[in-house]
Amino acid sequence: MEIERKYLIEKEQLPADLASYPFHKIEQGYLCTSPVVRIRRQDDDYFLTYKSKGLMAREEYNLPLTQEAYEHLKSKADGLVISKTRYLLPEKDSLTIELDVFHADYEGLFLAEVEFPSEEAANSYTPPAWFGRDVTFSSDYHNSTLSKGRK
């Protein structure tokens, strides 16, 4: 089960020392958006992911792929292949902020996600002051929706 909250971040609010944090280079495409079937390259690792319906909490299953399988499936992706850099920032209560800085078609979009061990923890979370609007309950900011292009 994936339980996460998602926030829009304004460029002016990004941490000044962002480059000092660990990060992953991510590229992902969607073979289907209902249900979500995603392929992802994260650095030198490749995955096929299934996600159930839901906003804050939903089932998620990851299966490893080879680079060859990823490249084959990438050519079959519907819509945009999203590219982003994901920075990992330590947060209170042993949580991690995953700050996505989007590239190419979504240059200038910044989203922060925080994953939680329970829905209770997610519901009681108070985000840092630099976080913007809570978009957890808006499917507009799901990467599967973004893959369909800007409206």
Steps between C-alpha positions, in 0.01 A plus 500: 500500500631843404382779729626844402423870508596723207569874491567759231822693559569849367843548342577782745440257789744229386779433749808705404725200567295253292805378307656376826233229548504149352290464186379263229459568128160364401331439166157342490222422256153357528371198313156554654357763735189317625622290669846657514768287336830687497853433384784684672872542465651621826872554453610156372199304631183419306150416628147419392247634752128441550304749713137460603249783509526746786638837598680497837508121543517234230652163424833502317698207360848530346665239280858522374561543126812467291623801307402324177144436622473861618614638163258267317206609718600867491421510128146386589437764768189715458555874511809668639797327656563705813850588614589641840764514768384372839683648799481320835479738795483381860179597681386477862388166649743303278299595190649600164389779269523389136531827311441459126649760267343438160679543166404530132122531458449590867802725556414729794274249680611403851315243712585368845373162620523353847422131556355384831474172691127550562203714396489638855858626466418652160189674632682649800802622299592868517715592199801734511428870444664493155244254363227648282147383433402147607402318178469154652133472409538636146563238234622789277844458659529123463785427260260280302284808440803715417601243237194607298654847447417850619135603476 
